[in-house]
Amino acid sequence: MQRIYLDNAATSWPKPAEVYDAVDRWQRENGAPFGRGVYDSASATDRLVHDARRAVAEVLGIDDPSRIVFTLNGTDALHLAIQGLIKPGDHVVTTVVEHNSVLRPLRQLESRGVATAHVGCDGNGVVAAGDVIKALNSKTKFVVVAHASNVTGALQPVAEIGAELRKRGVTFIVDAAQTLGELPFTAEELSCDLLASPGHKGLLGPLGTGVLYVRPGIEERLGSIRIGGTGSQSSSTLQPKTMPDKFEAGNLNVPGVVGLGTGVRWLLERGIANVREHALQLTTRLLDGLLTLNGVRVLGPREASRCVGLVSLTIEGYDPQEAAAVLATSFGIEARAGLHCSPLMHKALGTDAGGGTLRLSLGPLNTAGHVDAAVAALGQLTATG
Ligand SMILES: Cc1ncc(COP(=O)(O)O)c(C=O)c1O
């Protein structure tokens, strides 16, 4: 049975062949650490890591690659942004759309004297910029919002929110886990101060990679959450204050970063606008197909232009986990069911009690044939359900 992977919102697969080749080549032929040696292989590693940083900076329209911090994943990047800024007594504005990588750290901080406001959304899972601004108060330290929901795919008005926050001097963190590498945008277009993303989703790097963009000046008030060796300023027992060393203690995941740089170069060569166009075509095809099926309810926007390349649905008479299991075992279709680490989003959509939704998420290497196979399989499920 052919394997059709439709869980790209969790992590993208397959990666371009160039990513596997680059990781394999580096592991076999190099293997030297980053920022710690002057011998040839170490210098070659330094150049590869620098190239990867430059490639991610280019995606975000940034001239200075040192503004990009490599992290372990999206959660780690958000953790650094949130924990690095917060102090007891602060207030934070976020939304019900967020992933647990935002909700859980904030929940834990509530027990340490941090107040939070969770702004609601409409029936499509979209937050209103005005509601975010209304939730601010004099103690608001920052606002953190997902660029797109990982449950419905709905794009959030982050550029509008960012512009309003910049006028008010409020720090803005964007969780771009579902958009970086998938949509063309720059950090300045979102007016964000910090932008967190996994490296292993739209950026097409291996698992175990993530990035945090830090706007110039923000690093002065962003504390390091990991302190230790950086290979730089080694005579001092104090953590360096320079970017990105302040936030990159310990050996980097070089094979991951090499793969990430290669994935991002692949995207830049194709053009992220073209990658987006492909996602729009496949998502439209998927939505059109699903909307012909009786008993299938699509959550979130019905227009591909209002979301990233993922669709969440429920099927009358089927538990989402059961539907995912049948798709996998009978049709080779790999999709994710459940609450997708976003409990408040499912609560807002009314899908929490029924076990969440079935989510089909597309990547740049998916084809129209994959979409048609998924629609046909769901058609059989609804016919027999
Ligand atoms: C919206 C959103 N934020 C954050 C994350 C966390 O990313 P990671 O799994 O790389 O930690 C995810 C991953 O699913 C996500 O979808």
The ligand as an SDF file (V2000), in Angstrom:
LIG
                    3D

 16 16  0  0  0  0  0  0  0  0999 V2000
    1.1270   26.5810   16.4240 C   0  0  0  0  0  0  0  0  0  0  0  0
    2.2600   25.7640   16.9770 C   0  0  0  0  0  0  0  0  0  0  0  0
    3.0960   26.3250   17.8710 N   0  0  0  0  0  0  0  0  0  0  0  0
    4.1290   25.6510   18.3890 C   0  0  0  0  0  0  0  0  0  0  0  0
    4.3850   24.3460   18.0410 C   0  0  0  0  0  0  0  0  0  0  0  0
    5.5100   23.6180   18.6970 C   0  0  0  0  0  0  0  0  0  0  0  0
    6.5010   23.2480   17.7960 O   0  0  0  0  0  0  0  0  0  0  0  0
    7.4850   21.9960   18.1380 P   0  0  0  0  0  0  0  0  0  0  0  0
    6.6740   20.7730   17.9550 O   0  0  0  0  0  0  0  0  0  0  0  0
    8.5830   22.1380   17.1400 O   0  0  0  0  0  0  0  0  0  0  0  0
    7.9530   22.1890   19.5190 O   0  0  0  0  0  0  0  0  0  0  0  0
    3.5400   23.7100   17.1160 C   0  0  0  0  0  0  0  0  0  0  0  0
    3.7640   22.2940   16.7480 C   0  0  0  0  0  0  0  0  0  0  0  0
    2.8810   21.5510   16.4600 O   0  0  0  0  0  0  0  0  0  0  0  0
    2.4600   24.4430   16.5630 C   0  0  0  0  0  0  0  0  0  0  0  0
    1.6410   23.9000   15.6790 O   0  0  0  0  0  0  0  0  0  0  0  0
  1  2  1  0
  2  3  1  0
  2 15  2  0
  3  4  2  0
  4  5  1  0
  5  6  1  0
  5 12  2  0
  6  7  1  0
  7  8  1  0
  8  9  2  0
  8 10  1  0
  8 11  1  0
 12 13  1  0
 12 15  1  0
 13 14  2  0
 15 16  1  0
M  END
$$$$
